[in-house]
């Protein structure tokens, strides 16, 4: 179900993000897949906050990676 969830999430987020927002995000394979469904656009005073800390050992999905890519 990951592709369907990712597509729906990307579509939803593309419609609700706006200037001045602060969005807290988690991480994982499903959220990372969401990135390809987001509509890219420039926003002012938009902040993305990772709600999970860093990692103490290498993992396939880095908690900060989704936040960095979502912010871009």
KOLTI-478690 format. One record per atom (N, C-alpha, C, CB): residue number from 1; residue in one letter; atom name; x negated, y, z. Coordinates in steps of 0.2 Angstrom, whole numbers. Atoms other than C-alpha are relative to their C-alpha. Glycine has a CB too. Layout:
// residues N
node num NUM, residuo a, atomo CA, u X, v Y, w Z
...
This chain:
// residues 72
node num 1, residuo x, atomo N, u -4, v -6, w 0
node num 1, residuo x, atomo CA, u 0, v 0, w 0
node num 1, residuo x, atomo C, u -4, v 6, w 0
node num 1, residuo x, atomo CB, u 5, v 0, w 6
node num 2, residuo x, atomo N, u 4, v -6, w -1
node num 2, residuo x, atomo CA, u -15, v 12, w 1
node num 2, residuo x, atomo C, u 1, v 5, w -6
node num 2, residuo x, atomo CB, u -7, v -2, w 0
node num 3, residuo x, atomo N, u -1, v -5, w 6
node num 3, residuo x, atomo CA, u -13, v 19, w -17
node num 3, residuo x, atomo C, u 6, v 4, w 1
node num 3, residuo x, atomo CB, u -1, v -3, w -6
node num 4, residuo x, atomo N, u -6, v -3, w 0
node num 4, residuo x, atomo CA, u 5, v 23, w -14
node num 4, residuo x, atomo C, u 0, v 5, w 6
node num 4, residuo x, atomo CB, u 6, v -5, w 1
node num 5, residuo x, atomo N, u 0, v -5, w -5
node num 5, residuo x, atomo CA, u 2, v 31, w 3
node num 5, residuo x, atomo C, u -4, v 6, w -1
node num 5, residuo x, atomo CB, u -2, v -4, w 7
node num 6, residuo x, atomo N, u 5, v -6, w 2
node num 6, residuo x, atomo CA, u -13, v 41, w -3
node num 6, residuo x, atomo C, u 3, v 5, w -5
node num 6, residuo x, atomo CB, u -6, v -3, w -3
node num 7, residuo x, atomo N, u -3, v -5, w 5
node num 7, residuo x, atomo CA, u -3, v 48, w -18
node num 7, residuo x, atomo C, u 5, v 4, w 4
node num 7, residuo x, atomo CB, u 3, v -4, w -6
node num 8, residuo x, atomo N, u -6, v -4, w -3
node num 8, residuo x, atomo CA, u 12, v 53, w -7
node num 8, residuo x, atomo C, u -3, v 5, w 5
node num 8, residuo x, atomo CB, u 4, v -5, w 4
node num 9, residuo x, atomo N, u 4, v -5, w -5
node num 9, residuo x, atomo CA, u 0, v 61, w 6
node num 9, residuo x, atomo C, u -3, v 5, w -3
node num 9, residuo x, atomo CB, u -5, v -4, w 4
node num 10, residuo x, atomo N, u 3, v -5, w 4
node num 10, residuo x, atomo CA, u -10, v 70, w -7
node num 10, residuo x, atomo C, u 5, v 5, w -3
node num 10, residuo x, atomo CB, u -4, v -3, w -5
node num 11, residuo x, atomo N, u -5, v -5, w 3
node num 11, residuo x, atomo CA, u 6, v 77, w -15
node num 11, residuo x, atomo C, u 3, v 4, w 5
node num 11, residuo x, atomo CB, u 6, v -5, w -3
node num 12, residuo x, atomo N, u -3, v -4, w -6
node num 12, residuo x, atomo CA, u 13, v 82, w 2
node num 12, residuo x, atomo C, u -5, v 6, w 2
node num 12, residuo x, atomo CB, u 2, v -5, w 6
node num 13, residuo x, atomo N, u 5, v -5, w -3
node num 13, residuo x, atomo CA, u -3, v 91, w 8
node num 13, residuo x, atomo C, u -1, v 5, w -6
node num 13, residuo x, atomo CB, u -6, v -4, w 1
node num 14, residuo x, atomo N, u 1, v -5, w 5
node num 14, residuo x, atomo CA, u -5, v 100, w -9
node num 14, residuo x, atomo C, u 6, v 5, w 0
node num 14, residuo x, atomo CB, u 0, v -4, w -7
node num 15, residuo x, atomo N, u -6, v -4, w -1
node num 15, residuo x, atomo CA, u 13, v 107, w -6
node num 15, residuo x, atomo C, u 0, v 4, w 6
node num 15, residuo x, atomo CB, u 6, v -3, w -1
node num 16, residuo x, atomo N, u 0, v -4, w -7
node num 16, residuo x, atomo CA, u 10, v 113, w 12
node num 16, residuo x, atomo C, u -6, v 4, w 2
node num 16, residuo x, atomo CB, u 2, v -5, w 5
node num 17, residuo x, atomo N, u 5, v -4, w -3
node num 17, residuo x, atomo CA, u -7, v 119, w 14
node num 17, residuo x, atomo C, u 0, v 7, w -3
node num 17, residuo x, atomo CB, u -7, v -3, w -3
node num 18, residuo x, atomo N, u -1, v -7, w 2
node num 18, residuo x, atomo CA, u -8, v 138, w 14
node num 18, residuo x, atomo C, u -6, v 4, w 3
node num 18, residuo x, atomo CB, u 7, v 3, w 2
node num 19, residuo x, atomo N, u 4, v -5, w -3
node num 19, residuo x, atomo CA, u -19, v 153, w 18
node num 19, residuo x, atomo C, u 1, v 0, w 8
node num 19, residuo x, atomo CB, u 0, v 7, w -3
node num 20, residuo x, atomo N, u -1, v -1, w -8
node num 20, residuo x, atomo CA, u -23, v 155, w 37
node num 20, residuo x, atomo C, u 1, v -7, w 4
node num 20, residuo x, atomo CB, u 5, v 5, w 1
node num 21, residuo x, atomo N, u -1, v 6, w -4
node num 21, residuo x, atomo CA, u -20, v 137, w 41
node num 21, residuo x, atomo C, u -6, v -3, w 3
node num 21, residuo x, atomo CB, u 4, v -5, w -4
node num 22, residuo x, atomo N, u 5, v 4, w -3
node num 22, residuo x, atomo CA, u -30, v 126, w 52
node num 22, residuo x, atomo C, u 3, v -7, w 1
node num 22, residuo x, atomo CB, u -2, v 2, w 8
node num 23, residuo x, atomo N, u -2, v 7, w 1
node num 23, residuo x, atomo CA, u -28, v 107, w 49
node num 23, residuo x, atomo C, u -5, v -5, w 4
node num 23, residuo x, atomo CB, u 1, v -2, w -7
node num 24, residuo x, atomo N, u 4, v 5, w -4
node num 24, residuo x, atomo CA, u -34, v 93, w 61
node num 24, residuo x, atomo C, u 1, v -6, w -4
node num 24, residuo x, atomo CB, u 2, v -1, w 7
node num 25, residuo x, atomo N, u -1, v 6, w 4
node num 25, residuo x, atomo CA, u -38, v 77, w 51
node num 25, residuo x, atomo C, u -4, v -6, w 4
node num 25, residuo x, atomo CB, u -3, v 1, w -7
node num 26, residuo x, atomo N, u 4, v 6, w -3
node num 26, residuo x, atomo CA, u -43, v 59, w 56
node num 26, residuo x, atomo C, u -4, v -2, w -6
node num 26, residuo x, atomo CB, u 6, v -5, w 1
node num 27, residuo x, atomo N, u 4, v 2, w 5
node num 27, residuo x, atomo CA, u -52, v 48, w 44
node num 27, residuo x, atomo C, u 1, v -7, w -1
node num 27, residuo x, atomo CB, u -8, v 1, w 2
node num 28, residuo x, atomo N, u -1, v 7, w 2
node num 28, residuo x, atomo CA, u -52, v 31, w 36
node num 28, residuo x, atomo C, u 1, v -1, w -8
node num 28, residuo x, atomo CB, u 6, v -3, w 3
node num 29, residuo x, atomo N, u -1, v 1, w 7
node num 29, residuo x, atomo CA, u -50, v 23, w 19
node num 29, residuo x, atomo C, u 6, v 3, w -3
node num 29, residuo x, atomo CB, u 0, v -8, w -1
node num 30, residuo x, atomo N, u -6, v -2, w 3
node num 30, residuo x, atomo CA, u -32, v 28, w 16
node num 30, residuo x, atomo C, u -1, v 8, w -1
node num 30, residuo x, atomo CB, u 6, v -1, w 5
node num 31, residuo x, atomo N, u 1, v -7, w 1
node num 31, residuo x, atomo CA, u -36, v 47, w 20
node num 31, residuo x, atomo C, u -5, v 2, w -5
node num 31, residuo x, atomo CB, u -2, v 3, w 7
node num 32, residuo x, atomo N, u 5, v -1, w 5
node num 32, residuo x, atomo CA, u -52, v 46, w 9
node num 32, residuo x, atomo C, u 3, v -1, w -7
node num 32, residuo x, atomo CB, u -6, v -5, w 1
node num 33, residuo x, atomo N, u -4, v 1, w 6
node num 33, residuo x, atomo CA, u -41, v 39, w -5
node num 33, residuo x, atomo C, u 4, v 6, w -2
node num 33, residuo x, atomo CB, u 3, v -6, w 0
node num 34, residuo x, atomo N, u -4, v -5, w 1
node num 34, residuo x, atomo CA, u -30, v 54, w -3
node num 34, residuo x, atomo C, u -3, v 6, w -4
node num 34, residuo x, atomo CB, u 3, v 3, w 7
node num 35, residuo x, atomo N, u 4, v -5, w 3
node num 35, residuo x, atomo CA, u -43, v 66, w -9
node num 35, residuo x, atomo C, u 1, v 1, w -8
node num 35, residuo x, atomo CB, u -7, v 0, w 1
node num 36, residuo x, atomo N, u -1, v 0, w 7
node num 36, residuo x, atomo CA, u -41, v 61, w -27
node num 36, residuo x, atomo C, u 7, v 3, w -3
node num 36, residuo x, atomo CB, u -1, v -7, w -3
node num 37, residuo x, atomo N, u -7, v -2, w 1
node num 37, residuo x, atomo CA, u -22, v 66, w -26
node num 37, residuo x, atomo C, u 1, v 7, w 2
node num 37, residuo x, atomo CB, u 5, v -5, w 3
node num 38, residuo x, atomo N, u -1, v -7, w -2
node num 38, residuo x, atomo CA, u -25, v 84, w -19
node num 38, residuo x, atomo C, u -1, v 4, w -6
node num 38, residuo x, atomo CB, u -5, v 1, w 6
node num 39, residuo x, atomo N, u 1, v -6, w 5
node num 39, residuo x, atomo CA, u -22, v 99, w -30
node num 39, residuo x, atomo C, u -5, v 5, w 3
node num 39, residuo x, atomo CB, u 7, v 3, w -1
node num 40, residuo x, atomo N, u 5, v -4, w -2
node num 40, residuo x, atomo CA, u -38, v 109, w -29
node num 40, residuo x, atomo C, u 2, v 7, w -1
node num 40, residuo x, atomo CB, u -7, v -1, w -4
node num 41, residuo x, atomo N, u -1, v -8, w 1
node num 41, residuo x, atomo CA, u -36, v 128, w -26
node num 41, residuo x, atomo C, u -3, v 3, w 6
node num 41, residuo x, atomo CB, u 8, v 1, w 1
node num 42, residuo x, atomo N, u 3, v -4, w -5
node num 42, residuo x, atomo CA, u -44, v 142, w -16
node num 42, residuo x, atomo C, u 5, v 2, w 5
node num 42, residuo x, atomo CB, u -4, v 6, w -4
node num 43, residuo x, atomo N, u -4, v -2, w -6
node num 43, residuo x, atomo CA, u -37, v 146, w 1
node num 43, residuo x, atomo C, u -5, v 5, w 4
node num 43, residuo x, atomo CB, u 2, v -6, w 4
node num 44, residuo x, atomo N, u 3, v -4, w -4
node num 44, residuo x, atomo CA, u -42, v 160, w 12
node num 44, residuo x, atomo C, u 1, v -1, w 8
node num 44, residuo x, atomo CB, u 1, v 8, w -1
node num 45, residuo x, atomo N, u 0, v 1, w -7
node num 45, residuo x, atomo CA, u -46, v 158, w 31
node num 45, residuo x, atomo C, u 4, v -7, w 1
node num 45, residuo x, atomo CB, u 4, v 5, w 3
node num 46, residuo x, atomo N, u -3, v 7, w 0
node num 46, residuo x, atomo CA, u -42, v 139, w 29
node num 46, residuo x, atomo C, u -5, v -4, w 4
node num 46, residuo x, atomo CB, u 2, v -3, w -7
node num 47, residuo x, atomo N, u 4, v 4, w -4
node num 47, residuo x, atomo CA, u -50, v 128, w 42
node num 47, residuo x, atomo C, u 2, v -7, w 1
node num 47, residuo x, atomo CB, u -1, v 3, w 7
node num 48, residuo x, atomo N, u -1, v 7, w -1
node num 48, residuo x, atomo CA, u -52, v 109, w 43
node num 48, residuo x, atomo C, u -4, v -2, w 6
node num 48, residuo x, atomo CB, u -2, v -4, w -7
node num 49, residuo x, atomo N, u 3, v 2, w -6
node num 49, residuo x, atomo CA, u -56, v 101, w 59
node num 49, residuo x, atomo C, u 1, v -8, w 1
node num 49, residuo x, atomo CB, u 3, v 3, w 7
node num 50, residuo x, atomo N, u 0, v 7, w -1
node num 50, residuo x, atomo CA, u -61, v 83, w 62
node num 50, residuo x, atomo C, u 2, v -2, w 7
node num 50, residuo x, atomo CB, u -7, v -3, w -2
node num 51, residuo x, atomo N, u -3, v 2, w -6
node num 51, residuo x, atomo CA, u -51, v 76, w 76
node num 51, residuo x, atomo C, u -4, v -6, w 4
node num 51, residuo x, atomo CB, u 7, v -2, w 0
node num 52, residuo x, atomo N, u 4, v 5, w -3
node num 52, residuo x, atomo CA, u -63, v 62, w 79
node num 52, residuo x, atomo C, u -7, v 2, w 0
node num 52, residuo x, atomo CB, u 1, v -7, w -4
node num 53, residuo x, atomo N, u 7, v -2, w 0
node num 53, residuo x, atomo CA, u -81, v 64, w 84
node num 53, residuo x, atomo C, u -4, v -3, w -5
node num 53, residuo x, atomo CB, u -3, v -2, w 7
node num 54, residuo x, atomo N, u 5, v 3, w 5
node num 54, residuo x, atomo CA, u -97, v 58, w 75
node num 54, residuo x, atomo C, u 0, v -7, w 1
node num 54, residuo x, atomo CB, u -6, v 3, w 1
node num 55, residuo x, atomo N, u 1, v 7, w -1
node num 55, residuo x, atomo CA, u -103, v 41, w 74
node num 55, residuo x, atomo C, u -7, v -2, w 3
node num 55, residuo x, atomo CB, u 0, v -4, w -7
node num 56, residuo x, atomo N, u 6, v 2, w -3
node num 56, residuo x, atomo CA, u -117, v 32, w 84
node num 56, residuo x, atomo C, u -4, v -5, w -4
node num 56, residuo x, atomo CB, u 1, v -2, w 7
node num 57, residuo x, atomo N, u 3, v 4, w 5
node num 57, residuo x, atomo CA, u -121, v 20, w 70
node num 57, residuo x, atomo C, u 3, v 0, w -6
node num 57, residuo x, atomo CB, u 0, v -8, w 3
node num 58, residuo x, atomo N, u -3, v -1, w 7
node num 58, residuo x, atomo CA, u -119, v 19, w 51
node num 58, residuo x, atomo C, u 6, v -4, w -1
node num 58, residuo x, atomo CB, u -5, v -2, w -5
node num 59, residuo x, atomo N, u -6, v 4, w 2
node num 59, residuo x, atomo CA, u -102, v 14, w 45
node num 59, residuo x, atomo C, u 2, v 2, w -7
node num 59, residuo x, atomo CB, u 6, v 2, w 5
node num 60, residuo x, atomo N, u -2, v -1, w 7
node num 60, residuo x, atomo CA, u -94, v 13, w 28
node num 60, residuo x, atomo C, u 4, v 7, w -1
node num 60, residuo x, atomo CB, u 5, v -5, w -2
node num 61, residuo x, atomo N, u -4, v -6, w 0
node num 61, residuo x, atomo CA, u -82, v 28, w 32
node num 61, residuo x, atomo C, u -2, v 4, w 6
node num 61, residuo x, atomo CB, u 8, v -2, w 0
node num 62, residuo x, atomo N, u 3, v -4, w -5
node num 62, residuo x, atomo CA, u -90, v 42, w 41
node num 62, residuo x, atomo C, u 6, v 5, w 3
node num 62, residuo x, atomo CB, u -6, v 5, w -2
node num 63, residuo x, atomo N, u -6, v -4, w -2
node num 63, residuo x, atomo CA, u -77, v 52, w 52
node num 63, residuo x, atomo C, u 0, v 7, w -3
node num 63, residuo x, atomo CB, u 0, v 0, w 8
node num 64, residuo x, atomo N, u 1, v -7, w 3
node num 64, residuo x, atomo CA, u -84, v 69, w 46
node num 64, residuo x, atomo C, u 1, v 0, w -7
node num 64, residuo x, atomo CB, u -6, v 3, w 2
node num 65, residuo x, atomo N, u 0, v 0, w 7
node num 65, residuo x, atomo CA, u -84, v 64, w 28
node num 65, residuo x, atomo C, u 6, v 2, w -3
node num 65, residuo x, atomo CB, u -2, v -7, w -3
node num 66, residuo x, atomo N, u -6, v -2, w 2
node num 66, residuo x, atomo CA, u -66, v 66, w 25
node num 66, residuo x, atomo C, u 1, v 7, w 1
node num 66, residuo x, atomo CB, u 6, v -4, w 3
node num 67, residuo x, atomo N, u -1, v -7, w -2
node num 67, residuo x, atomo CA, u -65, v 83, w 34
node num 67, residuo x, atomo C, u -4, v 4, w -5
node num 67, residuo x, atomo CB, u -2, v 1, w 7
node num 68, residuo x, atomo N, u 5, v -4, w 5
node num 68, residuo x, atomo CA, u -80, v 89, w 23
node num 68, residuo x, atomo C, u 3, v 0, w -7
node num 68, residuo x, atomo CB, u -7, v -3, w 0
node num 69, residuo x, atomo N, u -3, v 0, w 7
node num 69, residuo x, atomo CA, u -72, v 83, w 7
node num 69, residuo x, atomo C, u 7, v 4, w -1
node num 69, residuo x, atomo CB, u 0, v -7, w -3
node num 70, residuo x, atomo N, u -6, v -3, w 0
node num 70, residuo x, atomo CA, u -55, v 89, w 11
node num 70, residuo x, atomo C, u 0, v 8, w 0
node num 70, residuo x, atomo CB, u 5, v -2, w 6
node num 71, residuo x, atomo N, u 1, v -7, w 0
node num 71, residuo x, atomo CA, u -61, v 106, w 15
node num 71, residuo x, atomo C, u -3, v 3, w -7
node num 71, residuo x, atomo CB, u -6, v 2, w 5
node num 72, residuo x, atomo N, u 3, v -2, w 7
node num 72, residuo x, atomo CA, u -70, v 107, w -2
node num 72, residuo x, atomo C, u 6, v 0, w -5
node num 72, residuo x, atomo CB, u -5, v -4, w -3
